[in-house]
Amino acid sequence: MYDTIIIGSGPAGLSAAIYARRALLNTAVVEKEPFGTGAIAVTERVDNYPGLFGISGYELGEKFREQAEALGTEFIEGEVTSLEKNGAWNITLSDGSTLQSKTVIYAAGTKNRKLGVPGDDKQKISYCAVCDGVFYKGKTAAVIGGGDTALGDAIYLSKIAETVYLVHRRGEFRANKSLQKKVSEAANIKLVLNAVLNEVTGGDKADGFVYTQNGERKTLSVDGIFCAVGSVPNTAVLKGVCELDAGGYVVAGEDGKTSAEGLFAAGDVRTTPLRQVVTAAADGANAATSAERYITEQSE
Ligand code: NAP
């Protein structure tokens, strides 16, 4: 029986592990990918995590993980297929094995939202500029979206590709101002605004797209398309287990407490106004502290 099982090994899960181990809780992290550190691993550069200005996302994730490991966290590879409270929490993994724990910290993050237009399938579109950008040296690429990810991807690709089209459905970006400034300074990023995507064209690989701009249907040929239209929470296994909001995010306050006793949520899966590495790390700390208090209260 574990004191706490943390589901997810991104910044929220690893921070929860660090705090749980410092509270001497018998702690395991269940992770889908071995040696994972979550979505941060494919962020080129992080400029807003205090004290580590300009660090690569990969390196930051590795640092979190090394710290959790050094403090004695156990890592278990597996995909959680169900969670059930039956006195203790019973967690079933896809290989059929089960784990028991007094508390669970759910920090499974989010997955990429798809474009939802004809031609939107994995073979044709990339979801990771840092992973696939190298294939676009001297070529043209389009990035779809107007948030931090889309603008960050466009800036990254502009250093490799000849031309990057940044395609957004509105006339203004929701991305932070410093990314917007960098985009406006990159000579080879061309903005395609108020452009609603209708279709991705091409065979096994995208070769362009159809879009509507000011009521007019247009086409643009590119060598590749990068999708950055946000994310959806990985909370399918929590349906019926605890309260989720309309978008599928876990309803939980800053202390991570969910509607289910002994189940805590941390990071991007939680209802929160800000989803950043720093808030995920803070969430992990809070959730582990709440889990420790819960265990103490139960034993009194
Ligand atoms: P996001 O902020 O949700 O932005 C998604 C973008 O995609 C929006 O511009 C949205 O348009 C657009 N969009 C959504 N659905 C669409 C569709 N079906 N077709 C076309 N466009 C669509 O997602 P994100 O950029 O991935 O960021 C997620 C979170 O991570 C945010 O909290 C962000 O701050 C954080 N993040 C931070 C950093 C950093 O600090 N360096 C880097 C990456 C991400 P509208 O604007 O019209 O809604």
Residues whose N, C-alpha, C, O or C-beta is under 5 A from the ligand:
A	BS01	NAP	K114 L115 G145 G146 G147 D148 T149 A150 R169 R170 R174 A228 V229 G230 S231 R275
